[in-house]
Amino acid sequence: MFVKAEWTQQTIIGHLGQTADSWDHDMLAWRTLSRHLPVGSLSRQCRNMDIQSLLRTQKRLVARHYYHPASVATRPNTLGARVWFRKDGTPRSKWKGVAYSSLIFCTLYIGYAMLVLIQELDSANNMYAILVHIQRADIDFSTANLSTPKGALAYFRQLCESFEGIPEGVLDTFTDNIAIFLSSEVYDESAKAEIHRILREGCEGVHTILQESRKKDALVTAAEVITAMDKQVTDLVRCIEKFVSDDEFAIKNLKIGDHVKDASRGDYEVVG
């Protein structure tokens, strides 16, 4: 028993000695390695990397939680919304809104004024052209035979042809009906004489207006000519209606002014 116990004790002591020698050897190896490696800086870098990674992850989570493109307010696509709101839907400054609205109002007003001016110039150019054609027709006044109903009707048609806006078919129908009335033996001669008088005086009135227009504005002269010819046509129609029934033949009133101006604007008026 004593020998066995002694052997066991020696065995344990030898094993512990070997273990201690191994531990000392490992510690010497770790100290040698630590001299060549910056253990402290590595640990700090690892900690910094962990913190930066956590911050980036937190930012991504916050961005995913609070931001979504569909949740951004957008302004309606209207003029009023563009004036008072920005593209992202946030309200503009009140002073900027007033400035934008004033600018838009001025732009629209100027555009409307330019359109009206263009229309007026177009109407004025049309009247100038009519006046030129009327003056050309008036050159033949001295040679026109206004003493006969046929001659007066022919010169009246020549004056009407100066208005290029009148459809040819309408003018043909109007003058043909008057010619039928004048050549018919059914109607009283006093009625034919009345028609002849209206034609003659109307042509002479246009000639007088042109002769007295040297000291007048051209637009005023053109308006007076159109008004005189409108009156002449109206008188012709009323005269024929007194002697002709509707079932014989119908004569349509030819409004000269309707073909050279907008009927909704009323009669010509010259201001100035």
C-alpha positions in Angstrom: 0.0 0.0 0.0 2.8 2.4 0.8 4.6 1.7 -2.5 1.4 2.2 -4.5 0.6 5.5 -2.8 4.1 6.8 -3.3 3.9 6.0 -7.0 0.6 7.8 -7.3 2.0 10.9 -5.6 5.1 10.9 -7.8 3.0 10.5 -10.9 0.7 13.4 -9.9 3.7 15.6 -9.1 5.3 14.8 -12.4 2.1 15.5 -14.3 1.7 18.8 -12.7 5.3 19.7 -13.5 4.7 18.9 -17.1 1.5 21.0 -17.1 3.3 24.0 -15.6 6.1 23.7 -18.1 3.5 23.7 -20.9 1.7 26.7 -19.5 5.0 28.6 -19.2 5.8 27.7 -22.7 2.4 29.1 -24.0 2.8 32.3 -22.1 6.2 32.9 -23.5 4.8 32.3 -27.1 1.9 34.8 -26.5 4.2 37.5 -25.1 6.5 37.1 -28.1 3.6 37.4 -30.5 2.1 40.4 -28.7 5.3 42.3 -29.1 4.8 42.3 -32.9 1.0 42.8 -33.0 -0.8 46.1 -31.9 -3.4 44.4 -29.9 -4.7 47.6 -28.4 -5.2 49.3 -31.8 -6.9 46.2 -33.2 -9.4 46.2 -30.4 -10.1 49.9 -30.9 -10.5 49.4 -34.6 -12.9 46.6 -34.0 -14.9 48.7 -31.6 -15.0 51.6 -34.1 -16.1 49.3 -36.9 -18.9 48.0 -34.7 -20.1 51.5 -33.8 -20.0 52.7 -37.5 -21.8 49.6 -38.6 -24.5 50.1 -36.0 -24.9 53.8 -37.0 -25.3 52.9 -40.7 -27.8 50.2 -39.8 -29.8 52.7 -37.6 -29.8 55.3 -40.4 -31.2 52.8 -42.9 -33.9 51.7 -40.4 -34.9 55.3 -39.7 -35.0 56.1 -43.4 -37.1 53.1 -44.2 -39.5 54.0 -41.3 -40.0 57.7 -41.9 -39.5 58.2 -45.7 -41.7 56.9 -48.5 -42.0 58.5 -51.9 -45.7 58.0 -52.0 -46.2 59.9 -48.8 -44.7 63.2 -50.1 -47.3 65.8 -50.7 -47.6 67.0 -54.3 -49.5 70.1 -55.5 -52.5 69.8 -57.9 -51.7 70.6 -61.5 -53.8 73.8 -61.6 -52.9 77.5 -62.1 -54.0 78.5 -58.7 -52.0 75.7 -57.1 -48.9 76.7 -59.0 -49.2 80.3 -57.7 -49.7 79.5 -54.1 -47.8 76.2 -53.6 -44.4 74.8 -54.5 -43.8 71.6 -56.4 -43.4 69.6 -53.2 -46.8 70.9 -51.9 -45.5 73.3 -49.3 -47.1 76.8 -49.4 -45.3 79.7 -50.9 -44.8 83.0 -49.3 -47.9 85.2 -49.5 -46.0 88.0 -51.1 -44.6 85.7 -53.7 -48.1 84.4 -54.4 -49.3 87.9 -54.9 -46.4 88.7 -57.2 -47.0 85.6 -59.3 -50.7 86.2 -59.6 -50.1 89.8 -60.6 -47.6 88.7 -63.3 -50.1 86.1 -64.7 -52.9 88.7 -64.7 -50.8 91.2 -66.5 -49.7 88.6 -69.1 -53.3 87.5 -69.8 -54.5 91.1 -70.0 -51.7 92.0 -72.5 -52.5 88.9 -74.5 -56.2 89.8 -74.7 -55.4 93.4 -75.6 -53.2 92.2 -78.4 -55.9 89.9 -79.8 -58.4 92.8 -79.8 -55.9 95.0 -81.5 -55.2 92.4 -84.2 -59.0 92.0 -84.8 -59.4 95.8 -85.0 -56.5 96.0 -87.5 -57.9 93.2 -89.5 -61.3 95.0 -89.7 -59.6 98.3 -90.5 -57.6 96.7 -93.3 -60.8 95.1 -94.6 -62.5 98.5 -94.7 -59.5 100.1 -96.4 -59.6 97.5 -99.1 -63.4 98.1 -99.6 -62.8 101.8 -99.9 -60.2 101.2 -102.6 -62.6 99.0 -104.6 -65.4 101.5 -104.2 -63.2 104.3 -105.4 -62.3 102.3 -108.5 -65.9 101.6 -109.2 -66.7 105.3 -108.7 -64.4 106.1 -111.6 -67.1 104.9 -114.0 -69.7 107.1 -112.4 -69.5 109.7 -115.0 -70.1 107.2 -117.8 -72.8 105.2 -116.0 -76.3 105.6 -117.5 -78.3 106.2 -114.3 -81.2 107.8 -116.1 -82.6 104.3 -117.0 -83.6 101.6 -114.5 -81.3 99.0 -116.3 -78.3 101.3 -116.2 -78.8 102.3 -112.6 -79.1 98.6 -111.6 -75.9 97.7 -113.5 -74.0 100.4 -111.7 -75.5 99.4 -108.4 -74.3 95.8 -108.9 -70.8 97.1 -109.8 -70.7 98.9 -106.4 -71.8 95.8 -104.6 -69.1 93.8 -106.2 -66.6 96.0 -104.4 -67.4 94.0 -101.3 -65.5 90.8 -101.8 -67.1 89.1 -98.8 -70.6 88.9 -100.5 -71.1 85.5 -102.1 -71.7 85.7 -105.8 -74.8 83.6 -105.7 -76.5 86.0 -103.2 -75.7 89.1 -105.2 -76.9 87.4 -108.4 -80.2 86.4 -106.8 -80.8 89.8 -105.4 -80.1 91.8 -108.6 -81.9 89.2 -110.8 -85.1 89.6 -108.8 -84.9 93.4 -109.1 -84.4 93.0 -112.9 -87.5 90.7 -113.1 -89.5 93.3 -111.2 -88.4 96.1 -113.5 -89.0 94.2 -116.7 -92.4 92.7 -115.8 -95.5 94.2 -117.3 -97.6 93.0 -114.3 -96.5 95.6 -111.9 -97.5 99.3 -111.9 -95.1 101.8 -113.6 -95.1 103.9 -110.4 -93.6 101.0 -108.5 -90.9 100.6 -111.2 -90.2 104.4 -111.0 -89.8 104.1 -107.2 -87.3 101.3 -107.6 -85.4 103.3 -110.2 -85.3 106.4 -107.9 -83.9 104.4 -105.0 -81.2 102.9 -107.3 -80.2 106.2 -108.8 -80.2 108.2 -105.6 -78.2 105.5 -103.8 -75.5 105.5 -106.4 -75.4 109.3 -106.4 -75.1 109.3 -102.6 -72.1 107.0 -102.7 -70.4 109.2 -105.3 -71.1 112.3 -103.1 -69.6 110.7 -100.0 -66.4 109.8 -101.9 -66.2 113.3 -103.4 -66.4 114.9 -99.9 -64.0 112.5 -98.3 -60.8 114.3 -99.1 -60.8 116.0 -95.7 -62.1 113.0 -93.8 -60.4 109.9 -92.3 -60.5 106.9 -94.6 -62.2 104.7 -92.1 -64.9 107.3 -91.6 -65.5 107.4 -95.3 -65.6 103.6 -95.6 -68.2 103.4 -92.8 -70.4 106.1 -94.4 -70.3 104.2 -97.7 -71.3 100.9 -96.1 -74.1 102.6 -94.2 -75.4 104.3 -97.3 -75.5 101.1 -99.3 -77.2 99.2 -96.5 -79.9 101.8 -96.5 -80.3 101.6 -100.3 -80.7 97.8 -100.1 -83.2 98.0 -97.3 -85.3 100.6 -99.2 -85.3 98.4 -102.3 -86.6 95.4 -100.4 -89.3 97.4 -98.6 -90.5 98.9 -101.9 -90.7 95.6 -103.7 -92.5 94.0 -100.8 -95.3 96.5 -101.1 -96.1 95.4 -104.6 -95.1 91.7 -104.7 -96.7 88.9 -102.7 -94.7 86.1 -101.2 -96.1 83.4 -103.5 -94.8 85.3 -106.7 -91.1 85.5 -105.8 -89.2 86.2 -102.7 -86.4 88.7 -102.5 -83.9 88.4 -99.8 -82.6 91.4 -97.9 -78.9 91.8 -98.8 -77.1 93.3 -95.8 -73.9 94.8 -97.0 -72.5 95.5 -93.6 -72.9 91.8 -92.5 -70.2 90.8 -94.9 -67.6 93.4 -93.7 -68.1 93.5 -89.9 -69.2 91.4 -87.0 -73.0 91.8 -86.6 -72.7 91.6 -82.8 -70.6 94.8 -82.7 -73.5 97.0 -84.0 -73.3 99.9 -86.3 -70.0 101.6 -87.2 -68.9 104.2 -84.8 -65.8 106.3 -85.2 -64.4 107.9 -82.0 -61.8 110.6 -82.2 
